[in-house]
Amino acid sequence: MLKERYQKEIVPRLMETLGYENIMQVPRVEKVVINMGLGDHDNPKIIEGCAADLARITGQRPVITRAKHSISDFGITEGDPVGCKVTLRNRQAYIFLEKLFNVVLPAVRDFRGLSASSCDGRGNYSLSLTEQLIFPEIRYDDIAKVQGMDITIVTGATSDREAYYLLKELGLPFKD
């Protein structure tokens, strides 16, 4: 499992690579946030379908996010459902990352790796997927609408350099 490999192999390697003396200085994955924006907020079937897909993918029930303000250009009123999200921590975060790195991303057609410049300057990494069909739990017949998602990996790293080394060691396929 990825968490055990992190504790036994990756932490000592990162301590050597980054020059840390204390094991508590080594960055770790704090949480993984998966967010799906709905686009069509009027159809309750799409809202339920996206929530069910996200629950199948993560193994955790998603929270329906609602609009904080009304936006007349988009036809959104305050309180309308606009998406759903899941926050994974600890063991579930490592399980999801292992599946993402080893099964899902290699299954993307013409995949050549992810950009190393997607960090936010504070050690967090974000990526977007265009459809939920690349996850093995999702069947094409069961989806209400093909939907993309944003995945944010929040790490304990203080810089992009530390986050890059951590994610590279965990198995995130970066472009070379």
N, C-alpha and C positions, 0 to 999 in steps of 0.2 A: 504494500500500500504506500501511497505517496507520502503520507504524514510520517510513517516509520522511516522511510528512506530519507526524508528531510532531517529527522532528528539524528539518525545514525551516520549518514554520509555527507549530506549537503551542508549542515552546520559546521563541521570541522573544515570542509573545503572553503567555505565562505570566510571563516575566521582567518585562514591562511591567506586567501586571496585579497581580502580587504584589510588585513592587518589588525584585526581586533584581538584584544587580550581577554575580554570577558564574553562569555557565551550570551549574555543578555543584550549585547550590542548588535548581535546578528539580526538582520531583518527577517520578518516572517509574514505569512499571509494572515491578515486580520479578518477580512471578510470578502465575500464575492457578492456583488449586487447585479441581478439580472432584471432588466427593465424592458417591457414591451409597450410601445405606444400603440393605441388602437386605430386612430385615424377615423373610423366610422363609429362615433359614440352614440348614434341613435338606435342601432340594432343590438338588442340585448343578447341575441344568439351569438354574435361575434365576440362580445365581452365574455360570455360564459365559455365559449370555445377557446379563446386565448388564455383565459385563466386555467382551464383544464389542461391545455397543452403545456403551459409553464409548470403546472403541478406535476405532470408526467415527467417532464425533463429534469426537474430538480428534486422531486420527492418531498416537496414541502408546499403547503397551500399558499398561494400568492395573495397579496393585499391589492385590492382595487384602488387605484389612485384617482382622485377626483380633482376637477378644476378649482383652483383657488379664486379665480376671477373670471368674469364673463368677457368673452372676446367675440364681438358681433361679426367680424370678418369671417370667422371660422364657424359661426353658428353655435358657439359653446356658451352655455350659461353656468353660473357658479354652482358647483356641486355635481356637474355632469361627470360620468366616468370617462377618463381619458387614457387609461392604461392600467397595467398591473405590474407588480414587482415582487421579487423575492430576495431576501438577504440571507446568505448562507455563511455560517461561521464554523470554526473548528473543524471537526471531522467531516462534516457534510461539504464544506468548502473544498477540502483536499480531494474528496471523492469526485466532486463535480469537475475540478481542474484536471484530474487525471483522465477523466472521460473526455473532456474538451481537448486536451493536448494530444491524446493518443488515438482517439476514435473519430471525433467530430471534425477537427480541422484537417487531418489528412484526407478525409472523404470529400472535401470541397474540390470541385473541378478546377483544374489549372492552379492549384494552390502552390505558391512558391515561398511562403513564409510571411510573417507579420512584420510590420515596420517597428523598428526600435524607437522611433520618435513619437510614439503614441502615449508616452508618459506625460504627466501633468506638471512636472517640476518638483513635486513633493513625494515621488515614489509610487504613485498610483498609475495603473495601466488600464486603458479602455480600448475595447474593440467592438465592432458591430458585425452582426451576421444578417444576411439579407432574407433568410427564410428559416423557419423552424424545422423544415423537412430533413435537414442534414443530421438531426439527432435520431438515433436508432429507435427511440421509444415512440416516435410519431409516425403514424401511417397516413398516407395521402388521403385515404377514404374518410378518415375521421376528422379532418380539419375543416373549419368553417371558412377560413380565409388564410391565404399565405401571408405570413407576418414576419417582420424582422425583429431583432432584439439587440439591445446594447448590454455588454458585459463589462463591468468595472471590477478590477482586482485591486483591492485596497491592501497595501503592504505597510509594514512598520519601517520601511526604508525612509531615510531623510533626504535622499537625492535620487535622481534618475539613474545614476551609475550603479548605486546599490540595488535598486529595483531591477535593473537590467541583469546584473549577475544573479540575483535571486531567481528571477523568472527563467533565465537561461538554464540554471541548474535544475529547476523543477521540471523543465522539459518544454517550455513554450518555444515553438519553432519560429525563430527570427530569421529575416532575410540576411544573407551574408554578403 
